[in-house]
Amino acid sequence: MATSLREAREGRPSLLIVDDDELITDTLSFALGADFDVLTAESREQAISLLRQLPQAPQLALVDLGLPPVPHVPDEGFQLITDLLAHAPSMKIFVLSGQNDAVHARHARTLGATEFIAKPCDPATLKRTLSRALEVRAAELGRRPEETIGLVGDCPALAKLRSQIAQFADSPFPVLIEGESGSGKDLVAQSLHRQSARAPKPYLALNCAAISPSLVEPTLFGYVKGAFTGASGNKSGYFEDAHDGTLFLDEIGELPLEMQAKLLRVLENGEFQRVGETHGRMSRARVVAATNRDLRQEVKRASFRPDLYHRLSVLTLSVPPLREMDSDKLLLLDHFRRFYAEQSGAQLFALDGAAEKRWLAYPFPGNVRELRNIVIRLTTKYAGQRLSVAELEPEFDLESPLDSAGGESGLMSQALRQIERERGFHLDQTLGAWERAYIEAALRLTNGNMSQAAKLLGVNRTTLYSRMSAASGESPPQTKG
């Protein structure tokens, strides 16, 4: 089906439907057209092209996982969820799923999807689901739950991050924020601005992945009348509009190479030109950039300028992944469940002892974004109830990215999907994380008995001590056996 492109009418939410089955897109467009401005696409490529043409991203999306060119596997759908959230982090994404796709749907939620909707779906139920999602989105945008008390957590890594934010806030130099998807890099950028002397000045954020490469320059620097087709007047860009405030450039790794040179010029001497203009202008905006890629590797691959990388990374902040935040997972659980219970007028749910331990053990590969979405679902399903592991685990993505199901071909398939999905993939970090998880699991099962844990893991006791020491960088803890 050809992509439908039109601006949302005033007061009507917009909905993007991505499915290669024309019957489904036509049926859903008809059923939902009275309540939503519906936009459709039949592939990931078409959906991203459509988003780049829109003045504002849709608030909602319905996404099929099996999309061309390989509709029999979910890879394109998984990647589309990542792409959509890179374009519009506040978008609420629902997976259109077959009845037997529960495993894939759980992984989609890990990537940031709000929930999955089984095919065929009742239009009335679907409307209610989408309406509730709009209410949640409005509450988040009105008073973002992460911002009510700042960065939530007490772990040493977060304490270090807070200290660095305070130290870097008033510096005039650029800051590069590194971290995995969903870890809260945008909150760090906002904290830098709020704690600086620039706090009363403008704070503007631009997602470099959300703009067509041909529009990056006029968006950043502005343009003059007649500079290109459609330039009917003069328009300032982000650097001008930020004045002497803060300009946050998210997904900086997506910036085209030709634009990287022009950004470097602004960072070095503050000078830029509107598109089609001959005289220079000056910017005093402080640039904060963020990426989930390893820009050092991008430099080695010649897809990111080394001089721009060195200029941006004068000051660098690393946002810790949630799997390294230990008991902060419980603080985040309490923080989000109170926020969403208040917004929905629901009673708080609670976890029993075993469910709480399971919550702490889960690595949350989708980071804070995944945890938040799980809390939203639990609040909706189990308001006022005390949950056991049986109610909790269906919300988790329990499929290992290195799952051995299917033998070596299964391992290869899983590895391919993970490397393609995760920008800035690190083999040593991934293997180290899994090794630490298996060691911890074995020790829990054996109540800390090293000899029994080593037996479960198929290694000798000395090897287990050695691996624990290497993983922690210090002597292993005192344990039994």
FENCOR-V371975 format. One record per pair of residues at least 12 apart in sequence whose ideal C-beta (glycine too) atoms are under 6 Angstrom apart, sorted by the first residue. I is the first residue (numbers start at 1). J is the second residue. If there is no record, write none. Layout:
i=I j=J
i=I j=J
This chain:
i=1 j=22
i=1 j=25
i=1 j=40
i=1 j=42
i=3 j=41
i=3 j=46
i=3 j=50
i=4 j=39
i=4 j=40
i=8 j=37
i=9 j=37
i=12 j=37
i=13 j=36
i=13 j=59
i=13 j=134
i=14 j=37
i=14 j=58
i=15 j=36
i=15 j=38
i=15 j=58
i=15 j=60
i=16 j=39
i=16 j=58
i=16 j=61
i=17 j=40
i=17 j=62
i=18 j=41
i=18 j=47
i=18 j=63
i=19 j=64
i=20 j=42
i=20 j=67
i=20 j=68
i=25 j=40
i=31 j=123
i=43 j=67
i=43 j=68
i=44 j=67
i=44 j=76
i=44 j=80
i=48 j=83
i=51 j=87
i=52 j=212
i=57 j=87
i=57 j=88
i=60 j=92
i=60 j=130
i=61 j=84
i=61 j=91
i=61 j=93
i=62 j=94
i=62 j=96
i=63 j=77
i=63 j=80
i=63 j=93
i=63 j=95
i=64 j=96
i=65 j=77
i=65 j=104
i=74 j=104
i=75 j=417
i=81 j=93
i=81 j=108
i=81 j=111
i=81 j=112
i=81 j=113
i=82 j=111
i=85 j=112
i=86 j=209
i=86 j=251
i=87 j=210
i=92 j=114
i=92 j=133
i=92 j=137
i=93 j=113
i=93 j=114
i=94 j=114
i=94 j=115
i=94 j=117
i=95 j=108
i=95 j=113
i=95 j=116
i=96 j=117
i=96 j=119
i=97 j=116
i=97 j=118
i=98 j=119
i=99 j=118
i=103 j=399
i=106 j=397
i=107 j=397
i=110 j=365
i=110 j=366
i=110 j=370
i=110 j=397
i=112 j=369
i=114 j=133
i=114 j=373
i=139 j=343
i=145 j=336
i=145 j=339
i=146 j=187
i=152 j=331
i=152 j=332
i=152 j=335
i=153 j=325
i=153 j=328
i=153 j=331
i=155 j=325
i=155 j=326
i=155 j=328
i=157 j=320
i=157 j=324
i=164 j=317
i=165 j=191
i=165 j=192
i=168 j=315
i=169 j=192
i=169 j=195
i=169 j=196
i=170 j=196
i=170 j=197
i=173 j=314
i=173 j=315
i=174 j=267
i=174 j=287
i=174 j=312
i=175 j=288
i=175 j=315
i=176 j=289
i=176 j=312
i=176 j=313
i=176 j=316
i=177 j=290
i=177 j=317
i=178 j=318
i=179 j=319
i=180 j=292
i=180 j=321
i=180 j=367
i=181 j=292
i=182 j=366
i=182 j=367
i=182 j=368
i=182 j=369
i=183 j=319
i=183 j=321
i=183 j=367
i=184 j=319
i=184 j=368
i=185 j=290
i=185 j=319
i=188 j=317
i=188 j=319
i=189 j=248
i=189 j=288
i=192 j=288
i=193 j=246
i=198 j=245
i=198 j=246
i=201 j=244
i=201 j=245
i=202 j=242
i=202 j=243
i=202 j=245
i=203 j=245
i=203 j=246
i=204 j=238
i=204 j=242
i=204 j=247
i=205 j=248
i=206 j=238
i=206 j=249
i=207 j=250
i=207 j=251
i=208 j=249
i=208 j=251
i=208 j=252
i=208 j=254
i=208 j=255
i=209 j=251
i=209 j=254
i=213 j=256
i=216 j=259
i=217 j=275
i=218 j=275
i=220 j=237
i=220 j=238
i=221 j=237
i=221 j=272
i=221 j=274
i=222 j=235
i=222 j=236
i=222 j=237
i=222 j=240
i=222 j=274
i=223 j=235
i=223 j=274
i=223 j=275
i=223 j=276
i=224 j=274
i=224 j=276
i=224 j=277
i=227 j=275
i=227 j=276
i=239 j=272
i=239 j=283
i=239 j=285
i=242 j=285
i=244 j=284
i=246 j=286
i=247 j=285
i=247 j=287
i=248 j=288
i=249 j=289
i=250 j=290
i=252 j=289
i=252 j=291
i=253 j=291
i=253 j=293
i=253 j=298
i=260 j=305
i=260 j=308
i=264 j=307
i=264 j=308
i=266 j=283
i=267 j=311
i=270 j=282
i=270 j=283
i=289 j=312
i=292 j=423
i=292 j=424
i=293 j=423
i=293 j=424
i=294 j=424
i=295 j=309
i=321 j=367
i=322 j=364
i=322 j=367
i=322 j=368
i=323 j=363
i=329 j=360
i=332 j=371
i=336 j=372
i=336 j=375
i=337 j=375
i=340 j=376
i=340 j=379
i=341 j=379
i=346 j=379
i=346 j=383
i=347 j=383
i=347 j=384
i=349 j=378
i=349 j=382
i=349 j=385
i=350 j=386
i=351 j=387
i=352 j=386
i=352 j=388
i=354 j=389
i=355 j=387
i=355 j=388
i=355 j=389
i=355 j=392
i=358 j=389
i=358 j=392
i=362 j=396
i=374 j=395
i=401 j=414
i=401 j=418
i=436 j=471
i=442 j=456
i=442 j=457
i=448 j=479
i=448 j=480
i=449 j=480
i=449 j=481
i=450 j=479
i=450 j=481
i=451 j=481
